[in-house]
Amino acid sequence: MYNVTEDRIQKLTTLLTKLNNEGITEDARRDALNIVANIDPIELSIAEQRLIEEGMNPEDLRNLCDIHMEVLSDELVKLKMKLKPGHMLDTLIIEHEKIKEFLTELEALNFEVQKLTSFDENKQLFLTLSQLAKNIIDAENHHKREEDVLFPELEKRNITGPTRIMRMEHDQLRSKKRLLKATAENTTTENFDNSKKEIDELAKYIVFNLRDHIYKENYILYPTAIDALQDNGLWEEMKHRSDEIGYCPWTPKN
């Protein structure tokens, strides 16, 4: 059983509420750095999930993400140093970098779409958007390796909160990504205004939530996995199962 400290979870939950209500004041920032610097990744997940279940919008947790990222800025580098090339987590982290590149492209492309005044002004943008959405959808094998290989091993060890959140977010993002692709492909002169608005909403949702999702996996879920699954033989076996599922069209071959 992975032990968590109820007192620290409660302190962090109180802090998250304060950050959401008051923003990042100097006092709140100092308190946050002191708590987050010593927080266990799974405790952070539990505190976030409690607030979401109590009705907080997940996007309102951005202030905490910014502070946690500051504290953990070197942690991903340290994590990668523990991983040999080809390790399951190493590949997942590399794929995250590619997905983040797609999100940067999506942000810029949506900006250009929102400047259009008519469909005929630049039809090519919608073809480009459709292909970019396909690239993001092509991360499916990345998610399946997590869902079918990594998550079950964590759940066997009673680490179920973070994996439940990640599965839920995968499902939510799947539908948004497919809808973005379909909207880009079906935009016409007649429905241009509605499509433009829908593309803006979908693109912003995907960019924010997928970046946040990657952050939580890189800085919370994967370090938790390294701590919880310390059997190298198990990681080798997980790598073989990952190979059977397969990789993304844009996963680096080496």
N, C-alpha and C positions, 0 to 999 in steps of 0.2 A: 504494500500500500504506500502510495506517495504521500508523505505527511505535509500538511499545510498548517500554518499558524493562524488561528481564527482572529486573534487580536490584530495581526498585521493586515489581514484581509479587511477587517472593519475599519482600520485607520485609512487604508487605501480607498475604500468605498467612500468614506467621508471626504477625503481629499478630492476624489473625482467629482463629487457633487459640488464642492466648493469651486473647483476650477471651472466647472460648467456654468455656475451661477455668477461668478465674479471675474472670470478670465484669469490671466496669469499676472498677478501682482508679484512684487518682489518677495513678500512674505510667503505667498502660496508657492512660488517657484522654489524658494529655499526648502520649504517643508517637503515639496514634491521630490526634489533631488535627494534629500536625506532618506525618504522612504523608498523611492524607486531604486536607489543605488544598492539597497540591501534586499530588495524584493525577489522572491523566487518566481520564475516565469509562470508557473502554474497558478500561483497566488494572484498574479496580475490578471490572468484569464478569468479566474473565478470572480474577482471583484468587478471586472468589466461586465461579465455575464449577468451578475446580480443587478447591476444598474439597468441593463437593457431589459431584463425581465420586469423591473419596476417601472418601465416606461420611458427610459432615456433613449433618445435617438442615437444610434451607433455613431453617427457623424459628429455628435457632440463630444465624443471622446478624443477628438483630434488634439486638443491641448495636451492631454496625457501622452499621446503618441509622440508629440514633438519633444517633450521633456525626456521620455524614456529613450528616444533615439539619441538624444544628447549624451545620456549616461552610457548607452550601449554602442556608441559610434565605432569603437574598436572591437566589439565583441564578435561581429561577423567575420572579421579578418582572423581573429583567434580561433573561431570555430572551423574555418576553412583550413587552417594550419593543422588541425587534428585529423583531417580527412585526406585519404589518398585519392589521386585521380581515379575516377570510375566508381568511387563510393556512391551509394545511392543518394545520400544527402548532397554530396558534391555536385552531382548531376542536377538535382532539383534546384540548387542555388544558382547554378549556371543558367538554367532555363528561366529562373526568375528574372535574371538580368535581361534576357531577351524579351520577356513579356513586358518589362518596364520600358524597354525601347519602343515597343508597339504602343504603349500607353502614351508616351511622349508624342509619338506621331499622331495618335488619335486626338490628343488635345489640340495640336496645331491644325490638324485637318478640320476638326469641328469649328475652330475659329474662322477658317476660310469659308466654310459652308454658311456660317451665320452672317457673313458679310454679303452673301448673294441676295439679289433682289428678285431673281427669277430663275427657274430651272434651266432655261436655255442659255443663261449667262455663262455657265461652266458645267456641262453635263459630266465631264470627265471626273470631276471631284467625287461624284457619287459612285462611279466605277472604282475609283481608288479606295473610297471608303468601304465598299463591299469587300474588296480584296483584303484590306487591313482587318476588317471584322473576321474574315475567314482565318487569317493568321492567328488571331486571338482565340477563336474557336478551336483551332488546331492544338491548343494546349490540353486537350481532353485526356491524352495518354499521361500527361504530367499529373493531372488530378486523379486519374485511375490508379496510378502507382501509389499515390498517397492513400487513397481510400481503400484499396484492396490489399496493400502490402504494409505500409507504415502504420496507419491508424489501428488496424486490428492488433498489432503487437503491443501498442501502447494501451489499448483497451483491455488486453489480457492482464495488464498490470494495474488496472483500475484507474488509469488516466483517461477519463471519458469526457470531461468538460470541454477541453480544447478541441478534441476531435469532433465532438458534436457540433460545435460552432463552425469549424472548418467545413464539415459536410454540408451544413445548412447554407453557408455562404457559397460553396461550389454550386449548389442547386439554384440559388438566387441569381448568381452571375451567369450561369448557363442560359437561362431564359432571356436575360437582358442582352447577351451577346448575339444570340440567334435573332432576336427582334431587331437589333441594330442592323444586322446584315440584310434582313428582309426589308426593312424600311428604306435602306439605301438603294436596294435593287428595284423597289416598287415606286420610287418617287417619280412623279410626272408633273407636267405643267399644271394640271388640274388640282393636284393635292399638295403642291409645293409648300405652301405656308404651313400646313399641318405637319408635313413630313419634316420640314426644317425644325419646327419646335420639338417634335418627338426625338429627332436625332440629337438635338442639344441636350435634352433631358437624359437620354440613354447614354450618350458619350460621357457626360459629367458623372453619372452614377457609376459607370464602369471604371472610369479613371480613378475616382476617389476610392471606391470600395475594393477594387482589385489591388491598388497600391497598398491600402490598409491591410488587406488580406495577406499580401506578400510580406509586409512588415511583421505581422504576427507570426507567420510561419518561420521567417528567418531568425527573429529575435526571441521568440517564445517557444514555439512548437519544436523546432529542430534542436535547440539546446536541451530542451526537456528530453527529447528522444536520445540524445547522446548520453545524458546522465542515466536514463532509465534502462537503456539497451546496451549494456557494456560487453556483451558476448560477441567477439569478432566473427565467430562461426555463424551466429545468427545474421549478422549484417551480410556475410557472403551469401547465405541462403536467400536473404531478402533481395540481394542484387540479382540472383538468378530468376526469381519471380518477377522482378521488374523487367528484365530482358524479355521474358515471355509476353508481357503486356505490350512492350514496345515503347517507342519514343516519338517525339514530335517531328514533323517534317523539317523544322528549323533547329532541332537540337544539334549542337556541334558534334561532328563525327568522332573527334578525338577526346 
